[in-house]
Amino acid sequence: MSAALRCCRPDLIGRPLAAMHQRGKIPAQRIAGVILPKEADVKNILLRVRRAADGLNDWIGRLIAWLIVPLVLLTVMEVILRRGFGSPTIWSFEVLKQLYAAHFMLVAGYGLLHGAHVSVDVFTQMLSFKKQAVLSLISYLIFYFPFCIVCVWQGYIFAATSWGMKEHTWSVFSPAIYPIKTVIVVTFALLLIQGVSQVIKMIFIIKEWDDV
């Protein structure tokens, strides 16, 4: 291949192949007529995707974490009004329930990013990092992604039905619940995105690529 290349390209005669690879003079590998990208290009693309996914979930997680402030303040207010003045509100329970649901669910991707989810690694911890990465990769492909895809699909149907009928609760306050049902779709979409990032990290470990 190198001889043919130099015959066709006289300007490359005398230049080492390594230098030509680094400068992009030699095209990507061609197999069965299909041009394959260089490993370095694949690595850079995966690294960008991973950083984008991590950045998105990290930003959303830090933002949604502030919901804990109104959650605490409303809870304290309700306790004071109920126990101190004997005058509970009719809306605080419903509002707190929806705030907590949004807070709990929308940080799921953030939790996966930072390893906050429960992981039973009694046996896997005895394996090497590469074997752990292979096992995690298989688990993500077989269990994680199908589960998230089904939840996005069914969650969309669930939320769309609620939006279509402008669903409210049956309580006296009767708040709308179709916005909070939409959180289901958003949550599993974020988990899907973060799952892609986690798989990329496994690939980096398996391929022994530097994370730069």
C-alpha positions as CSV (number, residue, x, y, z in Angstrom):
1,M,0.0,0.0,0.0
2,S,2.8,2.4,0.9
3,A,4.6,1.7,-2.4
4,A,1.5,2.3,-4.5
5,L,0.8,5.5,-2.5
6,R,4.2,6.9,-3.2
7,C,4.0,6.0,-6.9
8,C,0.8,7.9,-7.2
9,R,1.9,10.7,-5.0
10,P,5.5,11.8,-5.9
11,D,5.3,14.5,-3.3
12,L,5.2,11.9,-0.6
13,I,8.4,10.1,-1.7
14,G,11.0,10.1,1.0
15,R,8.5,10.9,3.8
16,P,8.1,8.4,6.6
17,L,4.7,6.7,6.9
18,A,4.3,7.7,10.5
19,A,4.7,11.3,9.7
20,M,2.2,11.0,6.8
21,H,-0.3,9.4,9.1
22,Q,0.0,12.2,11.7
23,R,-0.4,14.8,9.0
24,G,-3.4,13.1,7.5
25,K,-1.7,12.4,4.2
26,I,-2.8,8.8,4.2
27,P,-6.6,8.3,4.0
28,A,-8.6,6.3,6.5
29,Q,-8.4,2.5,6.3
30,R,-10.4,0.9,3.5
31,I,-12.0,-2.5,4.0
32,A,-14.2,-4.1,1.3
33,G,-14.6,-0.8,-0.3
34,V,-15.8,0.9,2.9
35,I,-13.7,3.8,4.3
36,L,-13.2,3.4,8.0
37,P,-12.3,6.3,10.2
38,K,-9.0,6.4,12.0
39,E,-9.0,5.1,15.6
40,A,-7.9,8.6,16.8
41,D,-11.0,10.1,15.1
42,V,-13.3,7.6,16.6
43,K,-11.8,8.2,20.0
44,N,-12.2,12.0,19.7
45,I,-15.8,11.7,18.6
46,L,-16.7,9.3,21.5
47,L,-14.9,11.7,23.9
48,R,-16.9,14.6,22.7
49,V,-20.2,12.7,23.0
50,R,-19.3,11.5,26.5
51,R,-18.4,15.0,27.6
52,A,-21.6,16.5,26.2
53,A,-23.7,13.8,27.9
54,D,-21.9,14.2,31.2
55,G,-22.1,18.0,31.0
56,L,-25.8,17.9,30.3
57,N,-26.7,15.7,33.2
58,D,-24.3,17.4,35.6
59,W,-25.9,20.8,34.8
60,I,-29.4,19.5,35.1
61,G,-28.6,17.7,38.4
62,R,-27.1,20.8,39.9
63,L,-30.1,22.9,38.8
64,I,-32.8,20.5,40.0
65,A,-30.9,20.0,43.3
66,W,-32.2,23.5,44.3
67,L,-35.7,22.1,44.5
68,I,-34.8,20.9,47.9
69,V,-35.0,24.6,49.1
70,P,-38.8,25.1,48.4
71,L,-39.4,21.5,49.6
72,V,-37.9,22.2,53.0
73,L,-39.5,25.6,53.3
74,L,-43.0,24.4,52.4
75,T,-42.7,21.4,54.7
76,V,-41.7,23.7,57.6
77,M,-44.5,26.1,56.8
78,E,-47.1,23.4,56.7
79,V,-45.9,21.9,60.0
80,I,-46.1,25.4,61.7
81,L,-49.5,26.2,60.2
82,R,-50.9,22.7,61.1
83,R,-49.4,22.2,64.6
84,G,-49.0,25.8,65.7
85,F,-52.1,27.5,64.3
86,G,-54.4,24.5,63.6
87,S,-54.9,25.8,60.0
88,P,-53.4,23.4,57.5
89,T,-53.4,24.3,53.8
90,I,-55.3,22.3,51.2
91,W,-52.5,22.6,48.6
92,S,-49.2,21.9,50.3
93,F,-49.4,18.1,50.2
94,E,-50.1,18.0,46.5
95,V,-47.4,20.6,45.7
96,L,-44.8,18.9,47.9
97,K,-45.5,15.5,46.4
98,Q,-45.0,16.8,42.8
99,L,-41.9,18.8,43.8
100,Y,-40.4,15.7,45.4
101,A,-41.2,13.6,42.4
102,A,-39.5,16.1,40.0
103,H,-36.5,16.4,42.4
104,F,-36.1,12.6,42.8
105,M,-36.5,11.7,39.1
106,L,-34.8,14.4,37.2
107,V,-31.5,13.8,39.0
108,A,-31.4,10.2,38.1
109,G,-29.0,10.8,35.2
110,Y,-26.9,12.9,37.6
111,G,-26.8,10.1,40.1
112,L,-25.7,7.6,37.4
113,L,-22.9,10.0,36.3
114,H,-21.6,10.3,39.9
115,G,-22.1,6.6,40.8
116,A,-24.9,7.3,43.4
117,H,-27.1,4.4,42.3
118,V,-27.1,1.2,44.3
119,S,-24.6,-1.3,42.7
120,V,-24.2,-4.9,43.9
121,D,-20.5,-5.6,43.2
122,V,-19.8,-8.4,45.6
123,F,-18.4,-10.6,42.8
124,T,-17.4,-8.1,40.1
125,Q,-15.0,-6.3,42.5
126,M,-12.8,-9.4,42.3
127,L,-12.4,-9.0,38.6
128,S,-9.9,-6.7,36.8
129,F,-11.0,-3.3,35.6
130,K,-11.1,-4.5,32.0
131,K,-13.3,-7.5,32.9
132,Q,-15.6,-5.3,35.0
133,A,-15.9,-2.9,32.0
134,V,-16.7,-5.8,29.6
135,L,-19.4,-7.1,32.0
136,S,-20.8,-3.6,32.5
137,L,-20.9,-3.1,28.8
138,I,-22.8,-6.3,28.2
139,S,-25.2,-5.4,31.0
140,Y,-25.9,-2.0,29.6
141,L,-26.7,-3.4,26.1
142,I,-28.8,-6.3,27.3
143,F,-30.7,-4.8,30.3
144,Y,-30.2,-1.1,30.7
145,F,-30.9,0.3,27.2
146,P,-34.0,-1.9,26.5
147,F,-35.5,-1.0,29.9
148,C,-34.9,2.8,29.3
149,I,-36.3,2.6,25.8
150,V,-39.5,0.9,26.9
151,C,-39.9,3.4,29.8
152,V,-39.5,6.3,27.3
153,W,-42.0,4.7,24.9
154,Q,-44.6,3.9,27.6
155,G,-43.9,7.1,29.5
156,Y,-44.7,9.1,26.4
157,I,-48.0,7.3,25.9
158,F,-48.8,7.8,29.6
159,A,-48.0,11.5,29.5
160,A,-49.6,12.1,26.2
161,T,-52.9,10.6,27.4
162,S,-52.7,12.8,30.5
163,W,-52.1,15.9,28.4
164,G,-54.9,15.0,26.1
165,M,-57.5,14.8,28.9
166,K,-55.9,17.7,30.9
167,E,-55.7,15.3,33.8
168,H,-56.1,16.7,37.4
169,T,-56.1,14.9,40.8
170,W,-59.3,14.2,42.6
171,S,-58.4,16.2,45.7
172,V,-60.0,19.4,46.8
173,F,-57.0,21.4,45.4
174,S,-57.1,19.4,42.2
175,P,-53.8,20.4,40.6
176,A,-52.8,19.4,37.0
177,I,-50.7,16.3,36.9
178,Y,-49.9,16.1,33.2
179,P,-46.7,18.2,33.6
180,I,-45.3,15.9,36.3
181,K,-46.1,12.8,34.2
182,T,-44.0,14.3,31.5
183,V,-41.1,14.2,33.9
184,I,-41.2,10.4,33.4
185,V,-40.2,10.7,29.7
186,V,-37.6,13.4,30.5
187,T,-36.1,11.3,33.2
188,F,-35.6,8.2,31.1
189,A,-34.4,10.2,28.2
190,L,-31.7,11.6,30.4
191,L,-30.8,8.2,31.7
192,L,-30.5,7.0,28.1
193,I,-28.1,9.8,27.3
194,Q,-26.1,9.1,30.4
195,G,-26.1,5.4,29.6
196,V,-24.4,6.2,26.3
197,S,-21.7,8.1,28.2
198,Q,-21.2,5.2,30.6
199,V,-20.8,2.8,27.7
200,I,-18.2,5.0,26.1
201,K,-16.3,5.0,29.4
202,M,-16.4,1.2,29.3
203,I,-15.1,1.2,25.8
204,F,-12.2,3.5,26.8
205,I,-11.3,1.1,29.6
206,I,-11.5,-2.0,27.3
207,K,-9.5,-0.3,24.6
208,E,-7.0,1.1,27.1
209,W,-7.4,4.6,25.7
210,D,-6.1,7.6,27.6
211,D,-8.9,9.8,28.9
212,V,-7.7,13.3,27.9
